Amino acid sequence: MFHCDYTQTSQPLASVTPADTTARRSGPNGGPLLIWGDPPENSNVLERAADAARKAGITASNPLRLLSFAQSAVARGVDGEFNADLHFAMAEMKSVVTTPGPGLDAWKPSNMSTSIHYCALGQEDQQTFIWETFELCCIQLSQNQVLEQPLVTLDFVFVLHQVLYEVSKSIRSARSTDPKRAQNIRKLATCLEQVWNNIYLSRDLVQCFSSVRRHFGVLSQAWTGMCIAHNCFPAWGTSNTYWLFFFLWMKQSRMADSSVYLTAMHAMDSIGIDASITLSGQALSKHHTEIMSQAIEIYGKNALLERFQEMLNDHSTLLPHVRLSLILKHVNRYAGGPLLVSELASSGILPLYLQATRRQQADGQWELDDARAFAAFTLNALVQAGFDEIQLPRITGELVEEEHLMRDFLLPALRMGLENLLWTSENSMDPDDGLPELGLVHLVASAAELYKDCTVNSSGHGVMNALRAEVSPYWHRFNAVILALPSRGYKIGYRKKELAKLWRRLGAALQLDPRRAPRQVEGPQIGSTTQAFCAWPLCPYHDQEPPHALKACAGCSDARYCSKQCQMSDWKLNDHKARCRRLKK
């Protein structure tokens, strides 16, 4: 019986630094280049070994005996020599853990079902088979120079991938009080960590063959999902396990799907010095900075910036919105930190980021968290780019004129932010949340003040035209909502005061008088029976006809809304509450 050492060592790997910080070295598991296929003499030996095993009744129809044969073959094996019994055993094992034949289709989740041979085992024998097979695969894949025999290695990877799902089912079905459950959860995390550490040390060999990377990628996706489900990532999440996924992401082809590696990296980079500690806020930001410092040392700034550009430049029409959201999150997480942020404007990443955000908006997936992340990323990219007091407003003005920063990004972000403030309590507000959209309003107001006296055909004329066309129609409405926001506590009151001051600055530069426009809280007044717009002033359908029918307020039947959320927000602001009661009387 094989046993995987899943206990934590007294001297774990460093939390950030990978074991080898040189990108070109292959580490102690280097060895010769992989050779696909076996020489004829090995094929003959394998055929004889398979015939002998089948005559002895060692087949997939007897899973436990087959497992024992595989364990014995590993124990008898000699490093560097062809192990025919092991090759046969692992090829046959694939017929136990899955019903379809080997091939790419067998890796699809829809095809992951165990064979009749496995199902015929009793419950206790099933548990024995899956856990001993799991340990056998992990131990073998943790051996030095395992990639020198790629064919049998891929069989181990395939079997381990399939068995993982039965392992996860076993953990889920166990009682929470069962001590074996906690033990098995640790085993799930740390046995695979030993595999990932070994593969990282052999990463140059992995890089040579796309099929090896692909199969390890599929395995890592399954493992990451299960660790997330069972909350069992190993301690020191940014050890070689993390750096393997970082390496595989860096070495991917330009348009390859990186979701597997990004998900794993984002899950592990928030783990602290202990597996039970989850970093957040400033501690997480500091950790990301440490990671990027090490990544720059390994790969260099230019290589990292080019990789971010490749991700953002993916214009595939088949790009799922979940993958696009993950890409933007990854760029925010790593490129937006202090070590690379000064390069975002000059490297062309900022315009690509804006284009990717447009695609996210077009998919209808731009929510408050996305808007806040966009505002923080754009603000940092502009402020940290090294522009002086004149250049910064000019660059901001270019974004207003050419990228329609206000119309397409900042006004929608402000709308969601104001609506969120209606429902945010003082205690629930994150003290680290400085509302980055306020910083962008400051930059836009500075640009408007710089160009407010410009003449026709001057450099700032287009900027002011864009602001007048895209901000002026909405300025009074936003101003009215800002002033009407309830001031609940110091943090909310302070943010309201700051936003009101910045918004007045922008209005003054556009020569807008807050006293001259009526407060448009109830929306366009075109009659209760023909009103085509939502009455909530910050709704996108306050000025354009919504794609679905509006519903009238049950209290007064005068105001109409496109959603329950808009009605609740309008009531929360108190304006419709007073008007609705008056009309009802």
Secondary structure as UniProt FT lines:
FT   TURN            28..29
FT   HELIX           40..55
FT   TURN            56..57
FT   TURN            60..61
FT   HELIX           63..76
FT   TURN            79..80
FT   HELIX           84..97
FT   HELIX           104..107
FT   HELIX           109..111
FT   HELIX           116..119
FT   HELIX           123..141
FT   TURN            144..145
FT   HELIX           146..148
FT   HELIX           150..173
FT   TURN            176..177
FT   HELIX           179..201
FT   HELIX           203..208
FT   HELIX           210..230
FT   TURN            237..238
FT   HELIX           240..250
FT   TURN            254..255
FT   HELIX           259..268
FT   TURN            269..270
FT   TURN            275..276
FT   HELIX           281..299
FT   HELIX           301..312
FT   TURN            317..318
FT   HELIX           321..330
FT   HELIX           331..335
FT   TURN            338..340
FT   HELIX           341..343
FT   TURN            344..348
FT   HELIX           349..362
FT   TURN            363..364
FT   HELIX           368..383
FT   TURN            384..385
FT   TURN            389..390
FT   HELIX           391..402
FT   HELIX           405..410
FT   HELIX           411..423
FT   TURN            426..428
FT   TURN            431..432
FT   HELIX           436..451
FT   TURN            452..453
FT   TURN            456..457
FT   TURN            459..460
FT   HELIX           461..470
FT   HELIX           472..484
FT   HELIX           489..509
FT   TURN            510..511
FT   TURN            514..516
FT   TURN            528..530
FT   TURN            537..538
FT   HELIX           540..542
FT   STRAND          551..552
FT   TURN            554..556
FT   STRAND          560..561
FT   HELIX           564..572
FT   HELIX           575..584
//
